[in-house]
Amino acid sequence: MNHTELAELLFPHIDKTPKYYETLYPERVLPEGAKVTRLGPSPTGFIHLGNLYGAFADERLAHRSGGVFFLRIEDTDEKREVEGAAETIISSLEYFGVTFDEGVTSEGERGIYGPYYQRARELIYQCYAKDLTARGLAYPCFCTEDQILLLREQQENSGENPGYYGSFARCRDLDLIDIKRNIAEGKPYVLRFRSAGDPGRSFQIIDGIRGLLSMPENFHDVVLLKQNGIPTYHFAHVVDDHLMRTTHVVRGEEWLSSLPVHVALFDAMGFAPPTYCHTTVLMKTENGNKRKLSKRKDPELSLNYYRSLGYHPKAVREYLLTILNSNYEEWRLANPQNPMEEFEFSTEKMSSSGTLFDLDKLNDVSKEVLVRLSDEEIYDFLLLWAKDHRPELVTLFTDKKEMLLRIFAMDRHGEKPRKDLIYCEQIFDYISYFFNDRFKVQDPYPEEVEKQDVLTILESYVNNYDHSDDRSIWFEKIRALSVKLGYAAKPNDYKKNPSLYKGHVGHVSTVIRIALTGRASSPDLWEIQQIMGEKQAMERIDKAVSTL
């Protein structure tokens, strides 16, 4: 077989050599130890938490090392492509603070290693395919889809490993005359890799997360170029990661089974492979059992879930770091005020078994993140969220800005700040009692307080209320009212001698709290009234009295 003649027959339009592209895309000039990572999503219109999880790992690896993080759109599968999907990917990642140094951006492509859309790199792939063909490492396969299906059935029936390899690779040893005849007859063909692998041999490779792996060699003649000349993922990513000088590839564990193919292709092409880092799947606990997060069952897998509810991007990123690196929480406790970007991210600290995603833990992390934000930052984020997801609230938020800032400041700036704010939808529900058209009574009055006492407490409170009272005078009035009605002045007094009292001052103040807020628990009640104003506060009490 004259392989050079075959290469010219299959690729007469390719006049560039691999050397041309090696020169066009030189080694990057970066500091020692700098990592080059990439995100390579398909434009299918759905980007989920797992994508963000991997993207954040990519971004941290690159930026903590002084390297480069780029976005490549892997659009070789036209059937699955969704219009506008690339823009959705970019905007979603930008929202959560994942920024790219080069590649596809909302303003177009940026960087000298493009094009960053794989479909625009067709001639590059075909150049390297031609080179493999000329070296006897690739060949055209004319087998039809029906023939491949029949082959698989025969292999399964005889207990053989399914696939196109060895004696089952019927086009592997076609001579040049047969190939020319098939092409002249217009028979479609794919280009296959001529594997030199042995199913009885293994190779070893170090995974950036899982450590040393031992795997069987690839012995399949996998497809490199499809019938339309477009590459498969296997071939395209090998060429691209080499020419774009990618040093680390973070991807899901579902790609582990393809690793032998990729290593074989890198070896055949004379390229040094990047460090592969295979992440684990995101899981959740349900009824005591762990299972993989599902697009169909779990709305929290979609990034839109977090955007529509109004989780702050910093909270989502902070939580992802807690599940990405096992030592992050310890670092955060020691560095409560430091930006997360200072944390030394490492693939060695990533889990090599299932990664558990816990929505309750995300909420706890979100509370900690929001308490570190200023009142202005929370207000600005709430307004931004409303514009995108609750436009009917925008006017309310803009008209009541000063009031909202005072609300957000309640009990949040002392040595033990109140941590009640989680995400925008919850925040608005949490403060909704300030607005009359949103107010509703959610909790019952305390059991320790009889209905007649509830009425007496509220009527006495109104009669003795002075909006100019400071916090201590205001509370002393409540304490005096409690004692007058037979309630202990201090909770501990009631706890020690419950038979002597109806209840304690906390139960009395809870009656007032429920009348004003509709809830048994809230921030500082005196401050709430100061924010509401005397008129609104007294109207609330009057309304509560009228319902008794």
C-alpha positions as CSV (number, residue, x, y, z in Angstrom):
1,M,0.0,0.0,0.0
2,N,1.3,3.4,-1.0
3,H,0.1,5.4,2.0
4,T,1.3,8.7,0.6
5,E,-0.8,8.1,-2.5
6,L,-3.8,7.2,-0.4
7,A,-3.4,10.4,1.6
8,E,-3.4,12.5,-1.6
9,L,-6.4,10.6,-2.9
10,L,-8.4,11.3,0.2
11,F,-7.3,14.8,0.9
12,P,-6.3,16.5,-2.4
13,H,-7.4,19.9,-1.1
14,I,-5.1,19.8,1.9
15,D,-1.9,21.7,1.1
16,K,-0.8,22.5,4.6
17,T,1.4,20.2,6.8
18,P,1.3,19.7,10.6
19,K,4.5,21.7,10.7
20,Y,2.6,24.7,9.4
21,Y,0.1,24.5,12.3
22,E,2.8,23.8,14.9
23,T,4.4,27.1,13.8
24,L,1.1,29.0,13.6
25,Y,0.2,27.9,17.2
26,P,3.5,28.0,19.1
27,E,4.1,27.0,22.7
28,R,2.7,29.5,25.1
29,V,5.1,31.8,27.0
30,L,3.8,31.5,30.5
31,P,5.4,31.4,34.0
32,E,6.8,28.1,35.2
33,G,4.0,25.9,36.5
34,A,1.2,27.9,34.8
35,K,-1.7,25.7,33.7
36,V,-3.7,26.1,30.6
37,T,-7.3,24.8,30.9
38,R,-10.3,24.9,28.7
39,L,-14.1,24.4,28.8
40,G,-15.4,22.7,25.7
41,P,-19.2,22.5,25.9
42,S,-21.4,21.4,23.0
43,P,-24.0,24.1,22.0
44,T,-27.0,22.1,23.0
45,G,-28.8,24.8,24.9
46,F,-28.6,23.3,28.4
47,I,-25.9,24.1,30.8
48,H,-26.1,22.7,34.3
49,L,-24.5,22.6,37.7
50,G,-22.1,19.9,36.6
51,N,-20.8,22.1,33.9
52,L,-20.3,25.0,36.3
53,Y,-18.6,22.6,38.8
54,G,-16.1,21.6,36.1
55,A,-15.7,25.1,34.8
56,F,-14.9,26.5,38.2
57,A,-12.2,23.8,38.7
58,D,-10.8,24.8,35.3
59,E,-10.8,28.5,36.2
60,R,-9.2,28.0,39.6
61,L,-6.5,25.8,38.2
62,A,-5.5,28.3,35.5
63,H,-5.9,31.5,37.5
64,R,-4.2,30.4,40.7
65,S,-1.2,29.3,38.7
66,G,-0.9,32.4,36.5
67,G,-2.1,30.5,33.5
68,V,-4.8,30.7,30.8
69,F,-8.5,29.6,30.8
70,F,-10.3,29.5,27.5
71,L,-13.7,28.6,26.1
72,R,-13.9,26.4,23.0
73,I,-17.3,25.5,21.5
74,E,-17.4,21.9,20.4
75,D,-20.0,22.2,17.7
76,T,-19.2,19.2,15.5
77,D,-22.5,17.5,16.1
78,E,-24.9,19.7,14.0
79,K,-27.9,17.5,14.9
80,R,-27.8,18.5,18.6
81,E,-27.0,22.1,18.1
82,V,-29.5,24.7,19.5
83,E,-29.6,28.2,18.1
84,G,-28.3,30.7,20.6
85,A,-26.8,28.0,22.9
86,A,-23.3,29.4,22.8
87,E,-24.6,32.8,24.0
88,T,-26.6,31.0,26.8
89,I,-23.4,29.2,27.9
90,I,-21.4,32.4,28.0
91,S,-24.0,34.5,29.8
92,S,-24.7,31.7,32.4
93,L,-21.0,31.3,33.2
94,E,-20.4,35.0,33.4
95,Y,-23.3,35.4,35.8
96,F,-21.6,32.9,38.2
97,G,-18.3,34.7,37.9
98,V,-16.5,32.3,35.6
99,T,-14.4,34.4,33.3
100,F,-12.3,33.4,30.3
101,D,-9.0,34.8,29.2
102,E,-9.5,33.9,25.6
103,G,-11.8,31.9,23.2
104,V,-15.4,32.5,22.5
105,T,-16.8,35.6,24.3
106,S,-20.0,37.6,24.0
107,E,-18.1,40.1,21.9
108,G,-16.6,37.5,19.5
109,E,-13.5,35.4,19.6
110,R,-10.4,36.5,21.5
111,G,-7.0,35.0,21.3
112,I,-4.4,33.8,18.8
113,Y,-5.1,30.1,19.1
114,G,-8.5,30.1,17.3
115,P,-10.8,29.6,15.7
116,Y,-12.4,28.5,18.9
117,Y,-15.4,27.0,17.2
118,Q,-14.5,23.5,16.2
119,R,-16.5,23.5,13.0
120,A,-14.3,26.4,11.7
121,R,-11.2,24.2,12.2
122,E,-12.2,21.6,9.7
123,L,-9.1,22.0,7.5
124,I,-6.8,21.7,10.5
125,Y,-8.3,18.3,11.5
126,Q,-8.1,17.1,7.9
127,C,-4.5,18.1,7.7
128,Y,-3.6,15.9,10.7
129,A,-5.9,13.2,9.3
130,K,-4.0,13.3,6.1
131,D,-0.7,13.0,7.9
132,L,-1.9,9.9,9.8
133,T,-3.1,8.4,6.6
134,A,0.3,9.1,4.9
135,R,2.0,7.3,7.8
136,G,-0.3,4.3,7.6
137,L,-2.2,5.1,10.8
138,A,-5.5,5.8,9.2
139,Y,-7.7,4.3,6.5
140,P,-11.1,4.8,4.8
141,C,-13.9,2.5,5.9
142,F,-16.8,2.0,3.5
143,C,-18.9,-0.2,5.8
144,T,-22.6,0.8,6.0
145,E,-24.5,1.4,9.2
146,D,-26.4,-1.9,8.6
147,Q,-23.1,-3.8,8.2
148,I,-21.8,-2.3,11.5
149,L,-25.0,-3.4,13.3
150,L,-24.8,-6.9,11.8
151,L,-21.2,-7.1,13.0
152,R,-22.2,-6.1,16.5
153,E,-24.9,-8.8,16.6
154,Q,-22.5,-11.4,15.4
155,Q,-19.9,-10.4,18.1
156,E,-22.5,-10.5,20.8
157,N,-23.8,-13.9,19.8
158,S,-20.3,-15.3,19.8
159,G,-19.3,-13.7,23.0
160,E,-16.7,-11.4,21.4
161,N,-15.9,-7.8,22.5
162,P,-18.1,-5.6,20.3
163,G,-16.4,-3.1,18.1
164,Y,-14.5,-2.6,14.8
165,Y,-11.0,-4.1,15.3
166,G,-8.7,-6.9,14.2
167,S,-10.3,-9.4,11.9
168,F,-13.6,-7.7,12.3
169,A,-12.2,-4.6,10.6
170,R,-13.1,-5.6,7.0
171,C,-11.9,-2.4,5.4
172,R,-8.6,-2.3,7.3
173,D,-6.6,-4.1,4.6
174,L,-8.3,-2.9,1.5
175,D,-5.8,-2.3,-1.3
176,L,-5.5,1.0,-3.1
177,I,-7.3,-0.4,-6.2
178,D,-10.4,-1.3,-4.1
179,I,-10.4,2.0,-2.3
180,K,-10.2,3.9,-5.6
181,R,-13.0,1.9,-7.1
182,N,-15.3,2.4,-4.1
183,I,-14.6,6.2,-4.2
184,A,-15.3,6.2,-8.0
185,E,-18.6,4.5,-7.3
186,G,-19.5,7.2,-4.9
187,K,-19.6,5.0,-1.8
188,P,-19.5,7.1,1.4
189,Y,-16.8,6.4,3.9
190,V,-15.4,7.4,7.3
191,L,-11.7,7.7,8.2
192,R,-10.7,5.2,10.9
193,F,-7.6,5.1,13.2
194,R,-5.4,2.0,12.6
195,S,-4.9,0.9,16.2
196,A,-1.7,-0.9,17.2
197,G,-3.2,-1.7,20.6
198,D,-3.4,-5.2,22.1
199,P,-6.4,-6.1,24.3
200,G,-4.0,-8.1,26.5
201,R,-1.8,-5.2,27.3
202,S,-2.3,-2.3,29.8
203,F,-0.8,1.1,30.2
204,Q,-0.5,3.4,33.2
205,I,-1.4,7.1,33.4
206,I,-1.6,9.6,36.3
207,D,-4.9,11.2,36.6
208,G,-4.8,14.6,38.3
209,I,-7.6,13.6,40.7
210,R,-7.5,9.8,40.9
211,G,-3.8,9.3,40.9
212,L,-2.2,6.4,39.1
213,L,-4.5,4.5,36.8
214,S,-3.9,1.2,35.0
215,M,-6.1,0.6,32.0
216,P,-6.2,-1.8,29.0
217,E,-4.8,-0.4,25.7
218,N,-7.2,0.7,23.0
219,F,-7.4,-1.9,20.2
220,H,-10.4,-0.4,18.4
221,D,-10.1,1.3,15.0
222,V,-12.2,4.3,16.1
223,V,-13.6,6.8,13.7
224,L,-11.6,10.0,13.2
225,L,-13.6,11.7,10.5
226,K,-17.2,11.2,9.8
227,Q,-18.6,10.9,6.3
228,N,-19.0,14.7,6.0
229,G,-15.3,15.2,6.9
230,I,-16.2,16.5,10.4
231,P,-14.1,15.0,13.2
232,T,-15.4,12.9,16.1
233,Y,-14.9,14.3,19.6
234,H,-12.0,11.9,20.1
235,F,-10.0,13.2,17.2
236,A,-10.9,16.9,17.5
237,H,-10.1,17.3,21.1
238,V,-6.7,15.7,20.7
239,V,-5.7,18.0,17.8
240,D,-7.2,21.1,19.6
241,D,-5.8,20.5,23.0
242,H,-2.3,20.0,21.5
243,L,-2.4,23.1,19.2
244,M,-4.1,25.3,21.9
245,R,-1.4,24.0,24.3
246,T,-3.8,22.8,26.9
247,T,-2.0,21.4,30.0
248,H,-5.0,20.1,32.1
249,V,-8.3,18.7,31.0
250,V,-11.0,18.6,33.7
251,R,-14.0,16.4,32.6
252,G,-16.5,14.0,34.0
253,E,-15.8,10.5,35.0
254,E,-18.0,9.3,32.1
255,W,-15.0,10.0,29.9
256,L,-12.7,7.5,31.7
257,S,-13.7,4.7,29.4
258,S,-12.5,6.8,26.4
259,L,-9.1,7.6,28.0
260,P,-7.4,4.6,26.2
261,V,-8.5,5.9,22.8
262,H,-7.3,9.4,23.6
263,V,-3.9,8.3,24.9
264,A,-3.5,6.1,21.8
265,L,-4.2,9.1,19.5
266,F,-1.9,11.4,21.4
267,D,0.8,8.7,21.1
268,A,0.2,8.1,17.4
269,M,0.4,11.8,16.6
270,G,3.5,12.3,18.6
271,F,1.9,14.7,21.1
272,A,2.4,14.9,24.8
273,P,-1.1,14.4,26.4
274,P,-2.4,16.9,28.9
275,T,-3.0,15.9,32.5
276,Y,-6.5,14.5,32.6
277,C,-8.6,15.2,35.7
278,H,-11.7,13.1,35.8
279,T,-14.3,14.5,38.3
280,T,-17.0,12.5,40.0
281,V,-20.7,12.8,39.3
282,L,-22.8,15.1,41.4
283,M,-25.0,13.1,43.7
284,K,-27.8,13.8,46.2
285,T,-29.2,11.9,49.2
286,E,-32.8,10.7,48.8
287,N,-34.6,8.5,51.3
288,G,-31.3,7.6,52.8
289,N,-29.8,6.6,49.5
290,K,-27.4,8.4,47.2
291,R,-28.2,8.8,43.5
292,K,-26.9,10.9,40.6
293,L,-28.5,14.3,40.0
294,S,-31.0,14.0,37.2
295,K,-32.1,16.6,34.6
296,R,-35.6,15.1,34.7
297,K,-36.0,14.7,38.5
298,D,-33.9,17.5,40.0
299,P,-34.6,21.2,39.1
300,E,-31.5,22.1,41.1
301,L,-29.3,20.7,38.4
302,S,-30.2,23.5,36.1
303,L,-28.3,26.8,36.6
304,N,-31.5,28.7,35.9
305,Y,-32.8,27.3,39.2
306,Y,-30.3,29.4,41.1
307,R,-30.7,32.4,38.9
308,S,-34.5,32.5,39.1
309,L,-34.5,32.0,42.9
310,G,-31.8,34.7,43.2
311,Y,-28.8,32.9,44.8
312,H,-25.9,35.2,44.9
313,P,-23.1,34.1,42.5
314,K,-20.6,34.4,45.3
315,A,-22.6,32.0,47.4
316,V,-22.8,29.4,44.6
317,R,-19.1,29.7,44.0
318,E,-18.3,29.5,47.7
319,Y,-20.3,26.3,48.0
320,L,-18.8,24.7,44.9
321,L,-15.3,25.2,46.5
322,T,-16.5,23.3,49.6
323,I,-17.3,20.3,47.5
324,L,-14.4,20.7,45.0
325,N,-11.6,20.8,47.7
326,S,-11.9,18.9,50.9
327,N,-9.8,21.4,52.8
328,Y,-11.7,24.6,51.8
329,E,-14.0,24.8,54.8
330,E,-11.0,24.6,57.1
331,W,-9.4,27.4,55.2
332,R,-12.5,29.5,55.3
333,L,-12.8,29.1,59.1
334,A,-9.2,30.4,59.4
335,N,-9.8,33.2,56.9
336,P,-13.4,34.4,57.3
337,Q,-12.8,37.7,55.6
338,N,-10.4,36.7,52.8
339,P,-11.6,36.5,49.2
340,M,-12.1,32.9,48.0
341,E,-9.6,33.6,45.2
342,E,-6.8,33.4,47.7
343,F,-7.5,29.8,48.5
344,E,-4.8,27.4,47.1
345,F,-7.0,25.2,44.9
346,S,-5.7,21.7,44.1
347,T,-6.9,18.8,42.0
348,E,-5.3,16.4,44.6
349,K,-7.9,17.6,47.1
350,M,-10.8,16.8,44.8
351,S,-13.0,13.8,45.5
352,S,-12.3,10.6,43.6
353,S,-15.7,9.1,44.7
354,G,-19.2,10.5,44.3
355,T,-19.5,14.2,45.2
356,L,-22.5,14.9,47.3
357,F,-24.5,18.0,46.5
358,D,-26.5,19.2,49.5
359,L,-29.0,22.1,48.9
360,D,-29.3,22.7,52.7
361,K,-25.5,23.1,52.9
362,L,-25.6,25.6,50.0
363,N,-28.2,27.5,52.0
364,D,-26.0,27.6,55.0
365,V,-23.0,28.7,52.9
366,S,-25.2,31.4,51.3
367,K,-26.1,32.8,54.8
368,E,-22.4,33.1,55.6
369,V,-21.7,34.8,52.3
370,L,-24.6,37.3,52.4
371,V,-23.7,38.3,56.0
372,R,-20.4,39.5,54.6
373,L,-22.0,41.7,52.0
374,S,-22.9,45.3,52.6
375,D,-26.5,46.4,52.8
376,E,-26.0,48.3,49.5
377,E,-24.7,45.1,47.8
378,I,-27.7,43.1,49.0
379,Y,-30.1,45.8,47.8
380,D,-28.4,46.1,44.4
381,F,-28.5,42.4,43.9
382,L,-32.1,42.1,44.9
383,L,-33.0,44.9,42.5
384,L,-31.1,43.2,39.7
385,W,-32.8,39.9,40.4
386,A,-36.3,41.6,40.4
387,K,-35.6,43.2,37.0
388,D,-34.9,39.8,35.5
389,H,-37.3,37.6,37.4
390,R,-39.9,39.6,39.4
391,P,-40.5,42.8,37.4
392,E,-43.6,43.6,39.3
393,L,-41.4,44.3,42.4
394,V,-39.0,46.7,40.7
395,T,-41.1,49.9,41.5
396,L,-41.5,48.8,45.1
397,F,-37.8,48.2,45.5
398,T,-36.8,51.5,43.9
399,D,-39.4,53.6,45.8
400,K,-38.5,52.0,49.1
401,K,-34.7,51.9,48.8
402,E,-33.9,53.7,52.0
403,M,-36.4,51.6,53.9
404,L,-34.9,48.4,52.5
405,L,-31.4,49.4,53.4
406,R,-32.5,49.9,57.0
407,I,-34.2,46.5,56.9
408,F,-31.1,44.8,55.7
409,A,-29.0,46.5,58.4
410,M,-31.1,45.0,61.2
411,D,-29.0,42.8,63.5
412,R,-26.4,42.2,60.8
413,H,-23.5,44.3,61.9
414,G,-22.7,43.3,65.5
415,E,-20.3,40.7,66.9
416,K,-23.0,38.0,66.4
417,P,-24.8,39.1,63.2
418,R,-28.1,37.6,62.3
419,K,-27.8,35.2,59.4
420,D,-31.3,34.9,57.9
421,L,-30.8,36.0,54.3
422,I,-30.3,33.1,51.8
423,Y,-31.5,34.0,48.3
424,C,-33.6,36.8,46.8
425,E,-37.0,34.9,46.7
426,Q,-36.5,34.0,50.3
427,I,-35.2,37.4,51.3
428,F,-38.3,39.1,49.9
429,D,-40.6,36.6,51.6
430,Y,-38.6,37.1,54.8
431,I,-39.2,40.9,54.8
432,S,-42.6,41.0,53.1
433,Y,-44.4,41.8,56.4
434,F,-43.2,45.4,56.1
435,F,-45.5,45.9,53.1
436,N,-49.2,45.9,53.9
437,D,-50.3,44.3,50.6
438,R,-47.9,41.4,51.4
439,F,-48.6,41.1,55.1
440,K,-50.1,37.9,56.4
441,V,-50.2,36.2,59.8
442,Q,-48.2,33.0,59.6
443,D,-47.9,31.9,63.3
444,P,-50.4,31.5,66.1
445,Y,-50.2,33.4,69.4
446,P,-48.2,31.6,72.1
447,E,-50.2,28.8,73.9
448,E,-49.1,30.3,77.3
449,V,-51.2,33.4,76.6
450,E,-54.9,33.2,76.9
451,K,-57.1,34.9,74.2
452,Q,-58.4,37.5,76.7
453,D,-54.8,38.3,77.7
454,V,-53.8,38.7,74.0
455,L,-56.5,41.4,73.7
456,T,-55.4,43.1,76.9
457,I,-51.7,43.0,75.9
458,L,-52.4,44.6,72.5
459,E,-54.8,47.3,73.8
460,S,-52.4,48.2,76.7
461,Y,-49.5,48.3,74.3
462,V,-51.3,50.8,72.0
463,N,-52.3,53.0,74.9
464,N,-48.8,53.2,76.3
465,Y,-46.8,53.3,73.1
466,D,-44.6,56.3,72.5
467,H,-42.7,56.1,69.2
468,S,-39.9,58.3,70.6
469,D,-39.1,55.8,73.4
470,D,-35.6,54.3,73.1
471,R,-35.1,50.6,73.1
472,S,-34.6,50.2,76.8
473,I,-37.6,52.3,77.8
474,W,-39.8,50.6,75.3
475,F,-38.9,47.2,76.6
476,E,-39.3,48.2,80.3
477,K,-42.9,49.1,79.4
478,I,-43.4,45.5,78.1
479,R,-41.8,44.1,81.1
480,A,-44.1,46.1,83.4
481,L,-47.1,45.0,81.5
482,S,-46.0,41.4,81.7
483,V,-45.7,41.6,85.5
484,K,-49.0,43.3,85.8
485,L,-50.8,40.5,83.9
486,G,-49.1,37.7,85.9
487,Y,-46.1,36.9,83.6
488,A,-42.6,36.6,84.8
489,A,-40.3,39.6,84.1
490,K,-37.5,37.2,83.0
491,P,-37.7,33.9,81.2
492,N,-35.4,32.3,83.8
493,D,-37.8,33.2,86.6
494,Y,-40.6,31.3,84.8
495,K,-38.3,28.4,84.1
496,K,-37.4,28.0,87.8
497,N,-41.0,28.5,89.1
498,P,-43.5,27.8,86.3
499,S,-46.4,27.3,88.7
500,L,-46.1,31.0,89.9
501,Y,-46.6,32.6,86.5
502,K,-48.8,32.3,83.4
503,G,-45.7,32.6,81.2
504,H,-42.9,35.1,80.8
505,V,-42.1,38.4,79.2
506,G,-41.0,36.6,76.0
507,H,-44.5,35.3,75.5
508,V,-45.9,38.8,75.9
509,S,-43.5,40.3,73.5
510,T,-44.3,37.5,71.0
511,V,-47.9,38.5,71.0
512,I,-46.9,42.0,69.9
513,R,-44.4,40.6,67.4
514,I,-47.1,38.4,65.8
515,A,-49.5,41.3,65.6
516,L,-46.8,43.5,63.9
517,T,-45.1,40.9,61.6
518,G,-47.3,37.9,61.5
519,R,-44.4,35.8,62.8
520,A,-43.2,34.4,66.1
521,S,-39.6,35.1,65.1
522,S,-38.1,38.2,63.6
523,P,-35.2,40.6,64.0
524,D,-35.3,43.3,66.7
525,L,-38.9,44.3,67.2
526,W,-38.1,47.9,68.4
527,E,-36.1,48.4,65.2
528,I,-38.9,47.0,63.1
529,Q,-41.3,49.6,64.5
530,Q,-38.9,52.4,63.9
531,I,-38.6,51.4,60.3
532,M,-42.3,50.9,59.8
533,G,-43.2,54.2,61.5
534,E,-45.7,54.8,64.2
535,K,-48.7,55.0,61.9
536,Q,-48.2,51.7,60.2
537,A,-47.2,49.9,63.5
538,M,-50.3,51.1,65.3
539,E,-52.6,50.2,62.4
540,R,-51.2,46.7,62.5
541,I,-52.0,46.4,66.2
542,D,-55.5,47.8,65.7
543,K,-56.1,45.3,62.9
544,A,-54.9,42.4,65.1
545,V,-57.3,43.6,67.9
546,S,-60.2,43.7,65.5
547,T,-59.7,40.1,64.5
548,L,-59.8,38.7,68.1
